[in-house]
């Protein structure tokens, strides 16, 4: 999927010093990790949405005013 270098980094690679090249490689590793994390979060969100659409009973974020379990007004301890 690419080397994660910017256009300037690719074009100027041959003129960079060894220290600059190492810095670019470090930046590329950070960019790769950020991309992997974004993909992971997107897949996680997609899976949660799929599970919620399959079984709406497990969708705890959905507000349901007709929920019988939330009405405990007539509950008494003897």
C-alpha positions as CSV (number, residue, x, y, z in Angstrom):
1,X,0.0,0.0,0.0
2,X,3.0,2.3,-0.2
3,X,6.0,3.4,1.7
4,X,4.2,6.2,3.6
5,X,6.7,8.8,2.5
6,X,5.4,12.2,1.4
7,X,6.0,13.5,-2.2
8,X,8.8,15.7,-1.0
9,X,10.4,12.9,0.9
10,X,10.3,10.6,-2.1
11,X,11.7,13.3,-4.5
12,X,14.5,14.4,-2.2
13,X,15.4,11.0,-0.8
14,X,18.8,10.9,-2.6
15,X,19.8,14.3,-1.3
16,X,19.0,13.5,2.3
17,X,21.7,12.8,4.9
18,X,21.6,9.5,6.8
19,X,20.2,11.3,9.8
20,X,17.3,12.8,7.7
21,X,16.6,9.3,6.1
22,X,16.4,7.8,9.6
23,X,14.0,10.5,10.6
24,X,11.8,9.9,7.5
25,X,11.8,6.2,8.3
26,X,10.7,6.9,11.8
27,X,7.9,9.1,10.6
28,X,6.8,6.5,8.1
29,X,6.5,3.9,10.9
30,X,4.3,6.4,12.8
31,X,2.1,7.0,9.8
32,X,1.8,3.2,9.3
33,X,0.7,2.7,12.9
34,X,-1.8,5.6,12.7
35,X,-3.3,4.1,9.5
36,X,-3.5,0.6,11.0
37,X,-5.2,2.0,14.1
38,X,-7.8,3.9,12.0
39,X,-8.5,0.8,10.0
40,X,-8.9,-1.2,13.3
41,X,-11.3,1.4,14.7
42,X,-13.4,1.5,11.5
43,X,-13.7,-2.3,11.4
44,X,-14.7,-2.3,15.1
45,X,-17.4,0.3,14.5
46,X,-18.6,-1.5,11.5
47,X,-18.9,-4.8,13.5
48,X,-20.7,-3.0,16.3
49,X,-23.2,-1.6,13.8
50,X,-23.7,-4.9,12.2
51,X,-24.3,-6.6,15.6
52,X,-26.8,-3.9,16.6
53,X,-28.7,-4.3,13.4
54,X,-28.9,-8.0,13.7
55,X,-30.1,-8.1,17.3
56,X,-31.7,-4.8,18.4
57,X,-32.1,-6.2,22.0
58,X,-28.3,-5.9,22.5
59,X,-28.2,-2.3,21.3
60,X,-27.9,-0.6,24.7
61,X,-27.4,2.8,23.1
62,X,-30.9,2.9,21.7
63,X,-33.4,4.6,24.0
64,X,-36.6,2.7,24.5
65,X,-39.2,4.4,26.6
66,X,-41.5,1.3,26.6
67,X,-38.9,-0.8,28.4
68,X,-40.7,-2.8,31.1
69,X,-37.5,-3.4,33.1
70,X,-36.9,0.3,33.7
71,X,-40.3,0.8,35.4
72,X,-39.9,-0.3,39.0
73,X,-42.4,2.2,40.5
74,X,-44.7,-0.6,41.9
75,X,-41.9,-2.7,43.3
76,X,-42.0,-3.2,47.1
77,X,-39.9,-5.1,49.5
78,X,-41.8,-7.0,52.2
